[in-house]
Amino acid sequence: MNEIVFKEELAPGVKLIKVRAPLIARKARSGQFVILRVNEDDERIPLDLIDWNPKDGVITLVFKEVGASTKDLGSLEVGDFIHDLVGPLGKPSKIISNGRVCIIGGGVAIAAAYERARRMKEAGSNVVAIISARTAKDLIYKDEFKKISDRLIIATDDGSEGVRGYPNNVLRNMLELGEKFDLVYAVGPVILMREIAETTKPYKIKTVVSLNPLMVDGTGMCGCCRVTVGGKSMFACVDGPDFDAHLVDFEELIARTQMYREEEEVALKIMVKHRCKNWK
């Protein structure tokens, strides 16, 4: 259980791993996630389920090495074991059948956007996809998106591939030209999701965002993943992770995601210092 059976680097610092987790693979649904710990003393990391195979009992996870815990995860190799892994967690995404949907993914969350887009396409929907990254080398899942999208638009901050700019600008141009969607679904950095919500609100287009705030237990008991939606406190781990984008208090969410930034930097420095000592 929890054995890594495949590993691949998709972009600088972005890893894909396949993990043997038959119980999770049998029950997983679109939009759900897992929480794992690399070692007993590590923090818990929530990661989207990108794919799962009930027959083989394998799940696919994609993550970016940012802090100490994700770097620890990235250091594991095929044949290594993850200390503990729980899931599937969260409510499944609502898949639109035979509609026209715009799926937007930014950065490492392009992988999660692909999972939703593929399910929508399989349900008979027309899928327009917008994927974005800082630069061309950070783009992932391009070929996969080309296979399942009726239209794919790539945007990079520096213009090194596709349109130069941000997904909200791309979407705004499409809406101004009269394009219609039954659903806009966005997953990625909080600021990206906020901008998408602000872009679609004047057009009254149903817009859903997948939130990934700080989490601990993943069952709604700790309250760490609390978000305000429509003026009410909700928990991303049990009430989400999908929420109506026009009701999310993004300013509060941004503030909460930055609460432990200093501690995260300290933990990373300690990890790097410890590894350097071990290498000597």
PyMOL commands that set and color helices and strands:
alter all, ss='L'
color gray80, all
select helices_A, chain A and resi 22-27+68-75+107-122+136-138+142-148+167-176+190-203+236-239+245-247+250-257+261-279
alter helices_A, ss='H'
color red, helices_A
select strands_A, chain A and resi 3-11+14-20+33-37+45-48+51-53+58-64+84-89+100-106+126-133+151-156+163-164+183-187+207-210+226-229+232-235+242-244
alter strands_A, ss='S'
color yellow, strands_A
deselect
rebuild
show_as cartoon
